[in-house]
Amino acid sequence: MKKSHSKHTANCTVTSHYQLVKDYAYVIDQVIASKHSDQVCRFLEYNDLWLAGYIYLDKAAEYYDATKGVKFSSFAYGCIYN
């Protein structure tokens, strides 16, 4: 079995991880709009950007530590933007 490298609190579940990703998917659109606002994205390019953003949002949910006092949306925005 693969060892988890999650930074979640001990009582975090897989369901809450995916709920975080689902609830904050709008952050991906914010990053795409701010980072690529000067470019006109075609449909395929937008989908590629969104998929990459989703991957980083998933990573953000994996490594988020609520005890640090940072809102998840701020943490996720930084993870996706970079």
C-alpha positions as CSV (number, residue, x, y, z in Angstrom):
1,M,0.0,0.0,0.0
2,K,1.3,3.4,-0.9
3,K,2.2,5.7,2.0
4,S,0.3,8.9,2.1
5,H,2.2,12.2,2.1
6,S,-0.8,14.2,3.0
7,K,-0.4,17.2,5.2
8,H,-4.1,17.1,6.2
9,T,-5.1,16.9,9.8
10,A,-5.4,13.4,11.1
11,N,-9.2,13.2,10.9
12,C,-9.3,14.2,7.2
13,T,-11.0,11.7,4.9
14,V,-10.9,11.0,1.2
15,T,-14.4,12.4,0.9
16,S,-13.4,15.7,2.4
17,H,-10.4,15.9,0.1
18,Y,-12.6,15.5,-3.0
19,Q,-15.2,17.8,-1.5
20,L,-12.5,20.5,-1.1
21,V,-11.6,20.1,-4.8
22,K,-15.2,20.2,-5.9
23,D,-16.1,23.3,-3.8
24,Y,-13.1,25.3,-4.9
25,A,-13.0,24.5,-8.6
26,Y,-13.9,28.1,-9.3
27,V,-10.4,29.1,-8.3
28,I,-9.1,27.5,-11.5
29,D,-11.2,29.9,-13.6
30,Q,-9.9,32.8,-11.6
31,V,-6.3,31.8,-12.2
32,I,-6.9,31.2,-15.9
33,A,-8.6,34.6,-16.2
34,S,-5.9,36.5,-14.4
35,K,-2.9,34.7,-15.8
36,H,-4.1,34.4,-19.4
37,S,-6.3,37.4,-19.7
38,D,-4.2,38.9,-22.4
39,Q,-4.6,35.8,-24.6
40,V,-7.6,34.6,-26.4
41,C,-7.8,31.0,-25.5
42,R,-9.4,28.6,-27.9
43,F,-11.6,25.9,-26.5
44,L,-8.9,23.2,-26.5
45,E,-6.4,25.5,-24.9
46,Y,-8.9,26.4,-22.2
47,N,-9.6,22.8,-21.5
48,D,-5.9,22.0,-21.3
49,L,-5.4,24.9,-18.9
50,W,-8.3,23.9,-16.8
51,L,-7.1,20.3,-16.6
52,A,-3.7,21.4,-15.4
53,G,-5.4,23.7,-12.9
54,Y,-7.4,20.8,-11.6
55,I,-4.3,18.7,-11.1
56,Y,-2.7,21.5,-9.0
57,L,-6.0,22.1,-7.1
58,D,-5.9,18.4,-6.2
59,K,-2.3,18.7,-5.0
60,A,-3.3,21.8,-3.0
61,A,-6.1,19.8,-1.3
62,E,-3.5,17.1,-0.5
63,Y,-1.0,19.4,1.1
64,Y,-3.3,21.9,2.7
65,D,-2.8,22.3,6.5
66,A,-5.7,24.2,8.1
67,T,-3.7,24.7,11.3
68,K,-1.4,27.2,9.5
69,G,-4.2,29.8,9.4
70,V,-4.4,30.3,5.7
71,K,-7.7,30.1,3.8
72,F,-7.8,27.2,1.4
73,S,-8.8,29.4,-1.6
74,S,-5.6,31.5,-1.0
75,F,-3.4,28.4,-0.7
76,A,-5.0,26.8,-3.8
77,Y,-4.7,30.0,-5.9
78,G,-1.0,30.1,-5.2
79,C,-0.5,26.5,-6.0
80,I,-2.4,26.8,-9.3
81,Y,-0.9,30.1,-10.4
82,N,2.7,28.9,-10.0
